[in-house]
Amino acid sequence: MRGLRFTAWSVFCLDLVILAQFGWWLLTSTDPLGRNIMAGVTRLLASGLLGIGIALAVSSWLRSRAGLWLSLTLALIPLCWVLGAIVQSVWQ
């Protein structure tokens, strides 16, 4: 149970790093179209991470194995999305 909790929180923290990088890109970007698109993606990611964070905190507090697995699975989606984009950019 401890390992599952540690893994879920670690993946969630990696998602927060991705969110911070998106935010930094928004602050430093000068392209207006790219800013609008990235602002929407950042809002979508932030709202999703807020829900995942709440579910993760409640699951950790209640020691719910099913809740931790659900939070881990949902937290892996943005991470896989970004890793897929990185691999795709390498092959282009």
Biopython code that builds the backbone (N, CA, C, O; Angstrom):
import numpy as np
from Bio.PDB.StructureBuilder import StructureBuilder

atoms = [
    (1, "MET", "N", (0.813, -1.187, 0.000)),
    (1, "MET", "CA", (0.000, 0.000, 0.000)),
    (1, "MET", "C", (0.869, 1.269, 0.000)),
    (1, "MET", "O", (0.542, 2.253, -0.662)),
    (2, "ARG", "N", (1.978, 1.230, 0.751)),
    (2, "ARG", "CA", (2.872, 2.387, 0.782)),
    (2, "ARG", "C", (3.494, 2.655, -0.576)),
    (2, "ARG", "O", (3.622, 3.802, -1.003)),
    (3, "GLY", "N", (3.881, 1.573, -1.250)),
    (3, "GLY", "CA", (4.476, 1.722, -2.575)),
    (3, "GLY", "C", (3.502, 2.308, -3.578)),
    (3, "GLY", "O", (3.875, 3.149, -4.395)),
    (4, "LEU", "N", (2.259, 1.869, -3.520)),
    (4, "LEU", "CA", (1.229, 2.397, -4.411)),
    (4, "LEU", "C", (0.991, 3.880, -4.131)),
    (4, "LEU", "O", (0.873, 4.676, -5.062)),
    (5, "ARG", "N", (0.922, 4.245, -2.873)),
    (5, "ARG", "CA", (0.721, 5.651, -2.502)),
    (5, "ARG", "C", (1.902, 6.499, -2.970)),
    (5, "ARG", "O", (1.709, 7.584, -3.518)),
    (6, "PHE", "N", (3.126, 6.008, -2.756)),
    (6, "PHE", "CA", (4.320, 6.741, -3.187)),
    (6, "PHE", "C", (4.336, 6.916, -4.703)),
    (6, "PHE", "O", (4.653, 7.995, -5.203)),
    (7, "THR", "N", (3.997, 5.859, -5.431)),
    (7, "THR", "CA", (3.989, 5.926, -6.891)),
    (7, "THR", "C", (2.938, 6.908, -7.391)),
    (7, "THR", "O", (3.209, 7.709, -8.286)),
    (8, "ALA", "N", (1.749, 6.850, -6.821)),
    (8, "ALA", "CA", (0.678, 7.748, -7.256)),
    (8, "ALA", "C", (1.052, 9.207, -6.994)),
    (8, "ALA", "O", (0.838, 10.063, -7.853)),
    (9, "TRP", "N", (1.603, 9.493, -5.827)),
    (9, "TRP", "CA", (2.006, 10.867, -5.525)),
    (9, "TRP", "C", (3.173, 11.311, -6.395)),
    (9, "TRP", "O", (3.246, 12.480, -6.774)),
    (10, "SER", "N", (4.087, 10.401, -6.719)),
    (10, "SER", "CA", (5.226, 10.747, -7.575)),
    (10, "SER", "C", (4.770, 11.111, -8.977)),
    (10, "SER", "O", (5.234, 12.097, -9.550)),
    (11, "VAL", "N", (3.863, 10.320, -9.526)),
    (11, "VAL", "CA", (3.340, 10.610, -10.865)),
    (11, "VAL", "C", (2.563, 11.929, -10.847)),
    (11, "VAL", "O", (2.652, 12.715, -11.789)),
    (12, "PHE", "N", (1.809, 12.168, -9.786)),
    (12, "PHE", "CA", (1.077, 13.430, -9.666)),
    (12, "PHE", "C", (2.048, 14.607, -9.613)),
    (12, "PHE", "O", (1.788, 15.646, -10.221)),
    (13, "CYS", "N", (3.148, 14.463, -8.904)),
    (13, "CYS", "CA", (4.149, 15.538, -8.837)),
    (13, "CYS", "C", (4.803, 15.775, -10.195)),
    (13, "CYS", "O", (5.107, 16.918, -10.538)),
    (14, "LEU", "N", (5.024, 14.718, -10.970)),
    (14, "LEU", "CA", (5.550, 14.888, -12.324)),
    (14, "LEU", "C", (4.560, 15.650, -13.195)),
    (14, "LEU", "O", (4.957, 16.468, -14.025)),
    (15, "ASP", "N", (3.270, 15.382, -13.005)),
    (15, "ASP", "CA", (2.246, 16.134, -13.728)),
    (15, "ASP", "C", (2.266, 17.608, -13.345)),
    (15, "ASP", "O", (2.045, 18.472, -14.193)),
    (16, "LEU", "N", (2.526, 17.901, -12.083)),
    (16, "LEU", "CA", (2.629, 19.296, -11.655)),
    (16, "LEU", "C", (3.831, 19.984, -12.300)),
    (16, "LEU", "O", (3.778, 21.175, -12.606)),
    (17, "VAL", "N", (4.910, 19.236, -12.504)),
    (17, "VAL", "CA", (6.083, 19.789, -13.194)),
    (17, "VAL", "C", (5.717, 20.126, -14.641)),
    (17, "VAL", "O", (6.114, 21.171, -15.154)),
    (18, "ILE", "N", (4.966, 19.249, -15.293)),
    (18, "ILE", "CA", (4.512, 19.507, -16.659)),
    (18, "ILE", "C", (3.635, 20.750, -16.688)),
    (18, "ILE", "O", (3.774, 21.587, -17.579)),
    (19, "LEU", "N", (2.732, 20.876, -15.720)),
    (19, "LEU", "CA", (1.870, 22.057, -15.644)),
    (19, "LEU", "C", (2.700, 23.320, -15.449)),
    (19, "LEU", "O", (2.405, 24.348, -16.058)),
    (20, "ALA", "N", (3.721, 23.260, -14.619)),
    (20, "ALA", "CA", (4.587, 24.419, -14.397)),
    (20, "ALA", "C", (5.333, 24.791, -15.677)),
    (20, "ALA", "O", (5.523, 25.975, -15.955)),
    (21, "GLN", "N", (5.754, 23.806, -16.453)),
    (21, "GLN", "CA", (6.437, 24.091, -17.709)),
    (21, "GLN", "C", (5.487, 24.722, -18.721)),
    (21, "GLN", "O", (5.879, 25.627, -19.457)),
    (22, "PHE", "N", (4.244, 24.253, -18.764)),
    (22, "PHE", "CA", (3.251, 24.881, -19.636)),
    (22, "PHE", "C", (3.021, 26.330, -19.216)),
    (22, "PHE", "O", (2.933, 27.221, -20.061)),
    (23, "GLY", "N", (2.924, 26.560, -17.914)),
    (23, "GLY", "CA", (2.737, 27.919, -17.418)),
    (23, "GLY", "C", (3.908, 28.812, -17.757)),
    (23, "GLY", "O", (3.722, 29.968, -18.135)),
    (24, "TRP", "N", (5.110, 28.287, -17.626)),
    (24, "TRP", "CA", (6.303, 29.069, -17.968)),
    (24, "TRP", "C", (6.314, 29.405, -19.451)),
    (24, "TRP", "O", (6.682, 30.515, -19.834)),
    (25, "TRP", "N", (5.913, 28.453, -20.288)),
    (25, "TRP", "CA", (5.859, 28.712, -21.728)),
    (25, "TRP", "C", (4.854, 29.818, -22.019)),
    (25, "TRP", "O", (5.095, 30.678, -22.866)),
    (26, "LEU", "N", (3.727, 29.794, -21.313)),
    (26, "LEU", "CA", (2.725, 30.846, -21.508)),
    (26, "LEU", "C", (3.271, 32.219, -21.123)),
    (26, "LEU", "O", (2.989, 33.212, -21.794)),
    (27, "LEU", "N", (4.042, 32.275, -20.059)),
    (27, "LEU", "CA", (4.584, 33.556, -19.612)),
    (27, "LEU", "C", (5.646, 34.104, -20.558)),
    (27, "LEU", "O", (5.802, 35.321, -20.661)),
    (28, "THR", "N", (6.372, 33.244, -21.246)),
    (28, "THR", "CA", (7.479, 33.694, -22.075)),
    (28, "THR", "C", (7.171, 33.700, -23.569)),
    (28, "THR", "O", (7.998, 34.156, -24.358)),
    (29, "SER", "N", (6.022, 33.213, -23.971)),
    (29, "SER", "CA", (5.687, 33.117, -25.387)),
    (29, "SER", "C", (5.234, 34.454, -25.945)),
    (29, "SER", "O", (4.626, 35.260, -25.239)),
    (30, "THR", "N", (5.536, 34.686, -27.223)),
    (30, "THR", "CA", (5.088, 35.903, -27.905)),
    (30, "THR", "C", (4.113, 35.601, -29.037)),
    (30, "THR", "O", (3.512, 36.528, -29.581)),
    (31, "ASP", "N", (3.940, 34.353, -29.402)),
    (31, "ASP", "CA", (3.034, 33.953, -30.473)),
    (31, "ASP", "C", (1.587, 33.987, -29.968)),
    (31, "ASP", "O", (1.238, 33.207, -29.082)),
    (32, "PRO", "N", (0.730, 34.879, -30.513)),
    (32, "PRO", "CA", (-0.628, 35.002, -29.958)),
    (32, "PRO", "C", (-1.486, 33.757, -30.177)),
    (32, "PRO", "O", (-2.239, 33.377, -29.280)),
    (33, "LEU", "N", (-1.396, 33.115, -31.332)),
    (33, "LEU", "CA", (-2.197, 31.915, -31.577)),
    (33, "LEU", "C", (-1.736, 30.772, -30.683)),
    (33, "LEU", "O", (-2.558, 30.062, -30.103)),
    (34, "GLY", "N", (-0.438, 30.595, -30.572)),
    (34, "GLY", "CA", (0.102, 29.557, -29.707)),
    (34, "GLY", "C", (-0.256, 29.788, -28.248)),
    (34, "GLY", "O", (-0.520, 28.840, -27.509)),
    (35, "ARG", "N", (-0.263, 31.050, -27.836)),
    (35, "ARG", "CA", (-0.644, 31.373, -26.451)),
    (35, "ARG", "C", (-2.082, 30.987, -26.167)),
    (35, "ARG", "O", (-2.379, 30.439, -25.105)),
    (36, "ASN", "N", (-2.986, 31.269, -27.110)),
    (36, "ASN", "CA", (-4.393, 30.933, -26.907)),
    (36, "ASN", "C", (-4.607, 29.426, -26.827)),
    (36, "ASN", "O", (-5.354, 28.939, -25.978)),
    (37, "ILE", "N", (-3.953, 28.703, -27.708)),
    (37, "ILE", "CA", (-4.083, 27.244, -27.696)),
    (37, "ILE", "C", (-3.496, 26.669, -26.413)),
    (37, "ILE", "O", (-4.112, 25.827, -25.760)),
    (38, "MET", "N", (-2.305, 27.131, -26.061)),
    (38, "MET", "CA", (-1.643, 26.606, -24.869)),
    (38, "MET", "C", (-2.365, 27.018, -23.593)),
    (38, "MET", "O", (-2.342, 26.278, -22.609)),
    (39, "ALA", "N", (-3.000, 28.178, -23.591)),
    (39, "ALA", "CA", (-3.768, 28.590, -22.419)),
    (39, "ALA", "C", (-4.941, 27.640, -22.190)),
    (39, "ALA", "O", (-5.247, 27.291, -21.049)),
    (40, "GLY", "N", (-5.594, 27.222, -23.270)),
    (40, "GLY", "CA", (-6.683, 26.261, -23.138)),
    (40, "GLY", "C", (-6.203, 24.909, -22.646)),
    (40, "GLY", "O", (-6.837, 24.288, -21.793)),
    (41, "VAL", "N", (-5.085, 24.458, -23.187)),
    (41, "VAL", "CA", (-4.521, 23.173, -22.757)),
    (41, "VAL", "C", (-4.097, 23.240, -21.291)),
    (41, "VAL", "O", (-4.307, 22.292, -20.534)),
    (42, "THR", "N", (-3.503, 24.357, -20.898)),
    (42, "THR", "CA", (-3.055, 24.520, -19.517)),
    (42, "THR", "C", (-4.230, 24.544, -18.554)),
    (42, "THR", "O", (-4.167, 23.939, -17.484)),
    (43, "ARG", "N", (-5.306, 25.239, -18.925)),
    (43, "ARG", "CA", (-6.508, 25.249, -18.070)),
    (43, "ARG", "C", (-7.106, 23.854, -17.955)),
    (43, "ARG", "O", (-7.519, 23.435, -16.874)),
    (44, "LEU", "N", (-7.151, 23.140, -19.068)),
    (44, "LEU", "CA", (-7.683, 21.775, -19.055)),
    (44, "LEU", "C", (-6.837, 20.877, -18.157)),
    (44, "LEU", "O", (-7.376, 20.113, -17.356)),
    (45, "LEU", "N", (-5.524, 20.967, -18.288)),
    (45, "LEU", "CA", (-4.633, 20.158, -17.459)),
    (45, "LEU", "C", (-4.740, 20.546, -15.990)),
    (45, "LEU", "O", (-4.759, 19.677, -15.118)),
    (46, "ALA", "N", (-4.809, 21.836, -15.712)),
    (46, "ALA", "CA", (-4.890, 22.292, -14.321)),
    (46, "ALA", "C", (-6.179, 21.824, -13.650)),
    (46, "ALA", "O", (-6.158, 21.398, -12.495)),
    (47, "SER", "N", (-7.293, 21.900, -14.363)),
    (47, "SER", "CA", (-8.553, 21.456, -13.761)),
    (47, "SER", "C", (-8.561, 19.944, -13.560)),
    (47, "SER", "O", (-9.082, 19.452, -12.559)),
    (48, "GLY", "N", (-7.987, 19.210, -14.505)),
    (48, "GLY", "CA", (-7.883, 17.762, -14.335)),
    (48, "GLY", "C", (-6.988, 17.388, -13.164)),
    (48, "GLY", "O", (-7.310, 16.481, -12.396)),
    (49, "LEU", "N", (-5.871, 18.083, -13.028)),
    (49, "LEU", "CA", (-4.956, 17.796, -11.917)),
    (49, "LEU", "C", (-5.551, 18.179, -10.574)),
    (49, "LEU", "O", (-5.236, 17.562, -9.556)),
    (50, "LEU", "N", (-6.407, 19.190, -10.562)),
    (50, "LEU", "CA", (-7.081, 19.544, -9.320)),
    (50, "LEU", "C", (-7.982, 18.392, -8.868)),
    (50, "LEU", "O", (-7.983, 18.027, -7.693)),
    (51, "GLY", "N", (-8.736, 17.829, -9.791)),
    (51, "GLY", "CA", (-9.589, 16.688, -9.457)),
    (51, "GLY", "C", (-8.787, 15.468, -9.042)),
    (51, "GLY", "O", (-9.143, 14.775, -8.089)),
    (52, "ILE", "N", (-7.705, 15.210, -9.759)),
    (52, "ILE", "CA", (-6.854, 14.065, -9.420)),
    (52, "ILE", "C", (-6.217, 14.278, -8.049)),
    (52, "ILE", "O", (-6.132, 13.342, -7.254)),
    (53, "GLY", "N", (-5.774, 15.488, -7.770)),
    (53, "GLY", "CA", (-5.166, 15.784, -6.472)),
    (53, "GLY", "C", (-6.137, 15.591, -5.320)),
    (53, "GLY", "O", (-5.770, 15.058, -4.273)),
    (54, "ILE", "N", (-7.371, 16.022, -5.512)),
    (54, "ILE", "CA", (-8.378, 15.824, -4.472)),
    (54, "ILE", "C", (-8.652, 14.340, -4.271)),
    (54, "ILE", "O", (-8.709, 13.861, -3.138)),
    (55, "ALA", "N", (-8.820, 13.614, -5.374)),
    (55, "ALA", "CA", (-9.069, 12.168, -5.273)),
    (55, "ALA", "C", (-7.885, 11.460, -4.626)),
    (55, "ALA", "O", (-8.070, 10.536, -3.833)),
    (56, "LEU", "N", (-6.681, 11.884, -4.957)),
    (56, "LEU", "CA", (-5.481, 11.268, -4.392)),
    (56, "LEU", "C", (-5.364, 11.549, -2.901)),
    (56, "LEU", "O", (-5.012, 10.662, -2.124)),
    (57, "ALA", "N", (-5.657, 12.775, -2.504)),
    (57, "ALA", "CA", (-5.585, 13.121, -1.080)),
    (57, "ALA", "C", (-6.625, 12.346, -0.269)),
    (57, "ALA", "O", (-6.322, 11.832, 0.807)),
    (58, "VAL", "N", (-7.843, 12.265, -0.788)),
    (58, "VAL", "CA", (-8.897, 11.532, -0.073)),
    (58, "VAL", "C", (-8.569, 10.045, -0.028)),
    (58, "VAL", "O", (-8.761, 9.401, 1.003)),
    (59, "SER", "N", (-8.077, 9.495, -1.134)),
    (59, "SER", "CA", (-7.725, 8.070, -1.164)),
    (59, "SER", "C", (-6.579, 7.754, -0.219)),
    (59, "SER", "O", (-6.567, 6.704, 0.423)),
    (60, "SER", "N", (-5.616, 8.663, -0.134)),
    (60, "SER", "CA", (-4.508, 8.449, 0.802)),
    (60, "SER", "C", (-4.988, 8.509, 2.241)),
    (60, "SER", "O", (-4.566, 7.715, 3.082)),
    (61, "TRP", "N", (-5.874, 9.456, 2.516)),
    (61, "TRP", "CA", (-6.379, 9.625, 3.878)),
    (61, "TRP", "C", (-7.242, 8.440, 4.299)),
    (61, "TRP", "O", (-7.165, 7.985, 5.440)),
    (62, "LEU", "N", (-8.069, 7.937, 3.369)),
    (62, "LEU", "CA", (-8.936, 6.802, 3.683)),
    (62, "LEU", "C", (-8.253, 5.453, 3.476)),
    (62, "LEU", "O", (-8.835, 4.411, 3.779)),
    (63, "ARG", "N", (-7.040, 5.467, 2.969)),
    (63, "ARG", "CA", (-6.281, 4.256, 2.660)),
    (63, "ARG", "C", (-7.065, 3.335, 1.716)),
    (63, "ARG", "O", (-7.189, 2.131, 1.937)),
    (64, "SER", "N", (-7.584, 3.957, 0.659)),
    (64, "SER", "CA", (-8.381, 3.240, -0.334)),
    (64, "SER", "C", (-7.485, 2.802, -1.484)),
    (64, "SER", "O", (-6.971, 3.629, -2.237)),
    (65, "ARG", "N", (-7.307, 1.503, -1.607)),
    (65, "ARG", "CA", (-6.472, 0.967, -2.680)),
    (65, "ARG", "C", (-7.089, 1.265, -4.052)),
    (65, "ARG", "O", (-6.373, 1.628, -4.986)),
    (66, "ALA", "N", (-8.399, 1.115, -4.176)),
    (66, "ALA", "CA", (-9.069, 1.374, -5.462)),
    (66, "ALA", "C", (-8.946, 2.848, -5.843)),
    (66, "ALA", "O", (-8.718, 3.165, -7.011)),
    (67, "GLY", "N", (-9.092, 3.741, -4.883)),
    (67, "GLY", "CA", (-8.951, 5.164, -5.159)),
    (67, "GLY", "C", (-7.542, 5.542, -5.580)),
    (67, "GLY", "O", (-7.349, 6.386, -6.455)),
    (68, "LEU", "N", (-6.559, 4.911, -4.951)),
    (68, "LEU", "CA", (-5.167, 5.171, -5.337)),
    (68, "LEU", "C", (-4.883, 4.675, -6.747)),
    (68, "LEU", "O", (-4.202, 5.350, -7.519)),
    (69, "TRP", "N", (-5.401, 3.500, -7.086)),
    (69, "TRP", "CA", (-5.211, 2.984, -8.442)),
    (69, "TRP", "C", (-5.885, 3.883, -9.471)),
    (69, "TRP", "O", (-5.325, 4.141, -10.537)),
    (70, "LEU", "N", (-7.085, 4.357, -9.155)),
    (70, "LEU", "CA", (-7.791, 5.259, -10.062)),
    (70, "LEU", "C", (-7.013, 6.560, -10.227)),
    (70, "LEU", "O", (-6.851, 7.047, -11.346)),
    (71, "SER", "N", (-6.532, 7.124, -9.127)),
    (71, "SER", "CA", (-5.755, 8.359, -9.195)),
    (71, "SER", "C", (-4.466, 8.158, -9.982)),
    (71, "SER", "O", (-4.077, 9.019, -10.772)),
    (72, "LEU", "N", (-3.812, 7.041, -9.773)),
    (72, "LEU", "CA", (-2.581, 6.746, -10.505)),
    (72, "LEU", "C", (-2.855, 6.626, -11.996)),
    (72, "LEU", "O", (-2.112, 7.167, -12.815)),
    (73, "THR", "N", (-3.913, 5.923, -12.342)),
    (73, "THR", "CA", (-4.259, 5.750, -13.755)),
    (73, "THR", "C", (-4.578, 7.087, -14.412)),
    (73, "THR", "O", (-4.117, 7.366, -15.519)),
    (74, "LEU", "N", (-5.362, 7.908, -13.732)),
    (74, "LEU", "CA", (-5.704, 9.218, -14.295)),
    (74, "LEU", "C", (-4.494, 10.141, -14.356)),
    (74, "LEU", "O", (-4.389, 10.953, -15.276)),
    (75, "ALA", "N", (-3.583, 10.034, -13.401)),
    (75, "ALA", "CA", (-2.389, 10.877, -13.403)),
    (75, "ALA", "C", (-1.395, 10.448, -14.482)),
    (75, "ALA", "O", (-0.570, 11.253, -14.915)),
    (76, "LEU", "N", (-1.464, 9.197, -14.917)),
    (76, "LEU", "CA", (-0.567, 8.723, -15.961)),
    (76, "LEU", "C", (-0.945, 9.256, -17.345)),
    (76, "LEU", "O", (-0.100, 9.301, -18.239)),
    (77, "ILE", "N", (-2.187, 9.653, -17.528)),
    (77, "ILE", "CA", (-2.644, 10.106, -18.846)),
    (77, "ILE", "C", (-1.861, 11.323, -19.335)),
    (77, "ILE", "O", (-1.336, 11.275, -20.448)),
    (78, "PRO", "N", (-1.750, 12.422, -18.561)),
    (78, "PRO", "CA", (-0.961, 13.561, -19.066)),
    (78, "PRO", "C", (0.516, 13.226, -19.245)),
    (78, "PRO", "O", (1.164, 13.734, -20.160)),
    (79, "LEU", "N", (1.043, 12.380, -18.379)),
    (79, "LEU", "CA", (2.452, 12.006, -18.489)),
    (79, "LEU", "C", (2.702, 11.233, -19.784)),
    (79, "LEU", "O", (3.676, 11.500, -20.487)),
    (80, "CYS", "N", (1.836, 10.288, -20.097)),
    (80, "CYS", "CA", (1.967, 9.533, -21.353)),
    (80, "CYS", "C", (1.764, 10.430, -22.561)),
    (80, "CYS", "O", (2.413, 10.252, -23.592)),
    (81, "TRP", "N", (0.867, 11.390, -22.432)),
    (81, "TRP", "CA", (0.610, 12.337, -23.518)),
    (81, "TRP", "C", (1.871, 13.146, -23.833)),
    (81, "TRP", "O", (2.227, 13.309, -25.000)),
    (82, "VAL", "N", (2.534, 13.645, -22.815)),
    (82, "VAL", "CA", (3.745, 14.440, -23.016)),
    (82, "VAL", "C", (4.898, 13.558, -23.509)),
    (82, "VAL", "O", (5.655, 13.963, -24.391)),
    (83, "LEU", "N", (5.032, 12.367, -22.948)),
    (83, "LEU", "CA", (6.092, 11.462, -23.427)),
    (83, "LEU", "C", (5.870, 11.078, -24.881)),
    (83, "LEU", "O", (6.831, 10.958, -25.641)),
    (84, "GLY", "N", (4.631, 10.885, -25.274)),
    (84, "GLY", "CA", (4.319, 10.592, -26.677)),
    (84, "GLY", "C", (4.687, 11.753, -27.581)),
    (84, "GLY", "O", (5.190, 11.546, -28.685)),
    (85, "ALA", "N", (4.441, 12.970, -27.124)),
    (85, "ALA", "CA", (4.810, 14.152, -27.914)),
    (85, "ALA", "C", (6.328, 14.280, -28.044)),
    (85, "ALA", "O", (6.840, 14.686, -29.088)),
    (86, "ILE", "N", (7.035, 13.931, -26.977)),
    (86, "ILE", "CA", (8.508, 13.988, -27.027)),
    (86, "ILE", "C", (9.054, 12.958, -28.007)),
    (86, "ILE", "O", (9.937, 13.265, -28.808)),
    (87, "VAL", "N", (8.533, 11.744, -27.947)),
    (87, "VAL", "CA", (8.986, 10.699, -28.880)),
    (87, "VAL", "C", (8.644, 11.083, -30.306)),
    (87, "VAL", "O", (9.457, 10.884, -31.209)),
    (88, "GLN", "N", (7.467, 11.624, -30.526)),
    (88, "GLN", "CA", (7.071, 12.037, -31.867)),
    (88, "GLN", "C", (7.980, 13.151, -32.398)),
    (88, "GLN", "O", (8.320, 13.155, -33.580)),
    (89, "SER", "N", (8.370, 14.083, -31.546)),
    (89, "SER", "CA", (9.241, 15.169, -32.005)),
    (89, "SER", "C", (10.641, 14.666, -32.324)),
    (89, "SER", "O", (11.324, 15.235, -33.175)),
    (90, "VAL", "N", (11.071, 13.614, -31.656)),
    (90, "VAL", "CA", (12.396, 13.041, -31.948)),
    (90, "VAL", "C", (12.402, 12.380, -33.322)),
    (90, "VAL", "O", (13.394, 12.466, -34.046)),
    (91, "TRP", "N", (11.321, 11.733, -33.681)),
    (91, "TRP", "CA", (11.271, 10.998, -34.946)),
    (91, "TRP", "C", (10.931, 11.873, -36.135)),
    (91, "TRP", "O", (10.975, 11.391, -37.267)),
    (92, "GLN", "N", (10.594, 13.134, -35.933)),
    (92, "GLN", "CA", (10.276, 14.016, -37.072)),
    (92, "GLN", "C", (11.474, 14.764, -37.540)),
    (92, "GLN", "O", (11.383, 15.546, -38.486)),
]
sb = StructureBuilder()
sb.init_structure("model")
sb.init_model(0)
sb.init_chain("A")
sb.init_seg("    ")
for serial, (resi, resn, name, xyz) in enumerate(atoms, 1):
    if name == "N":
        sb.init_residue(resn, " ", resi, " ")
    sb.init_atom(name, np.array(xyz, "f"), 0.0, 1.0, " ", f" {name:<3s}", serial, name[0])
structure = sb.get_structure()
